[in-house]
Amino acid sequence: MGICPICNGFEQYITQCQNCGSRMENMGREAEYYDDYSPYMPIDEMKLEDGYPKNLQNGECPHLFVCPQCGKNQVMMIKE
């Protein structure tokens, strides 16, 4: 089990919107938005069901980023 540097506050990830060039906001782990109970499930267990077949194996944490200007969203794989 890896440690995500963004989830644990060690680092910030800055990315620009591919649509309008604005700075995107990190909204947290994408899996937290699946249902009411997903934020409370073990992270490695969610990685088995989140639709990214190799994120557990590759030590990646899928984070959702949203552009506050145009609303575009994008999932970025953060290396643990």
Backbone hydrogen bonds in HBPLUS format (Angstrom, degrees):
<---DONOR---> <-ACCEPTOR-->    atom                        ^
c    i                          cat <-CA-CA->   ^        H-A-AA   ^      H-
h    n   atom  resd res      DA  || num        DHA   H-A  angle D-A-AA Bond
n    s   type  num  typ     dist DA aas  dist angle  dist       angle   num
A0008-ASN N   A0004-CYS O   3.15 MM   4  6.18 150.9  2.24 146.0 153.5     1
A0010-PHE N   A0005-PRO O   2.80 MM   5  4.86 130.5  2.04 145.7 158.1     2
A0011-GLU N   A0005-PRO O   3.06 MM   6  5.39 152.4  2.14 132.6 129.7     3
A0009-GLY N   A0006-ILE O   3.15 MM   3  5.10 165.8  2.17 105.1 109.3     4
A0024-MET N   A0015-THR O   2.95 MM   9  5.86 177.0  1.95 163.8 164.7     5
A0017-CYS N   A0022-SER O   2.72 MM   5  5.32 164.4  1.74 160.1 165.3     6
A0021-GLY N   A0017-CYS O   2.93 MM   4  4.67 138.1  2.11 120.6 131.6     7
A0025-GLU N   A0066-VAL O   2.77 MM  41  5.27 174.8  1.78 149.3 148.1     8
A0066-VAL N   A0025-GLU O   2.89 MM  41  5.27 155.6  1.95 146.0 151.1     9
A0027-MET N   A0064-LEU O   2.74 MM  37  5.40 172.3  1.74 169.6 169.2    10
A0064-LEU N   A0028-GLY O   2.89 MM  36  5.86 162.3  1.92 178.1 172.2    11
A0032-GLU N   A0029-ARG O   3.14 MM   3  5.68 153.1  2.22 112.8 120.2    12
A0030-GLU N   A0062-PRO O   2.92 MM  32  5.84 165.6  1.94 138.5 142.9    13
A0033-TYR N   A0030-GLU O   3.05 MM   3  5.86 169.6  2.06 125.9 129.2    14
A0034-TYR N   A0031-ALA O   3.27 MM   3  5.51 173.0  2.28 113.8 115.2    15
A0040-TYR N   A0037-TYR O   2.96 MM   3  5.56 150.5  2.05 120.3 129.3    16
A0041-MET N   A0038-SER O   3.23 MM   3  5.28 161.0  2.27 107.2 112.8    17
A0045-GLU N   A0042-PRO O   3.12 MM   3  5.28 122.1  2.47 100.1 114.7    18
A0046-MET N   A0042-PRO O   3.02 MM   4  6.37 155.4  2.09 155.0 162.2    19
A0047-LYS N   A0043-ILE O   3.00 MM   4  6.30 146.3  2.12 148.3 158.2    20
A0048-LEU N   A0045-GLU O   3.15 MM   3  5.43 146.4  2.27 102.9 112.4    21
A0049-GLU N   A0046-MET O   2.95 MM   3  5.27 152.1  2.03 109.2 118.0    22
A0055-ASN N   A0052-TYR O   3.36 MM   3  5.74 169.8  2.37 117.8 120.4    23
A0058-ASN N   A0054-LYS O   2.75 MM   4  5.77 154.7  1.81 153.2 160.6    24
A0060-GLU N   A0055-ASN O   2.85 MM   5  4.80 173.3  1.85 148.1 149.9    25
A0059-GLY N   A0056-LEU O   3.31 MM   3  5.18 152.9  2.39  97.3 105.2    26
A0080-GLU N   A0059-GLY O   2.75 MM  21  5.34 168.1  1.77 163.9 159.7    27
A0061-CYS N   A0078-ILE O   2.79 MM  17  5.01 154.7  1.86 138.2 146.7    28
A0078-ILE N   A0061-CYS O   3.00 MM  17  5.01 173.0  2.01 128.4 130.5    29
A0063-HIS N   A0076-MET O   2.90 MM  13  5.36 172.9  1.91 155.9 156.5    30
A0076-MET N   A0063-HIS O   2.86 MM  13  5.36 159.8  1.90 155.5 159.7    31
A0065-PHE N   A0074-GLN O   2.82 MM   9  5.28 163.1  1.85 157.5 163.4    32
A0074-GLN N   A0065-PHE O   2.84 MM   9  5.28 152.9  1.92 152.8 159.7    33
A0067-CYS N   A0072-LYS O   2.84 MM   5  5.34 157.7  1.88 158.1 165.5    34
A0071-GLY N   A0067-CYS O   2.93 MM   4  4.94 138.7  2.11 129.5 139.7    35
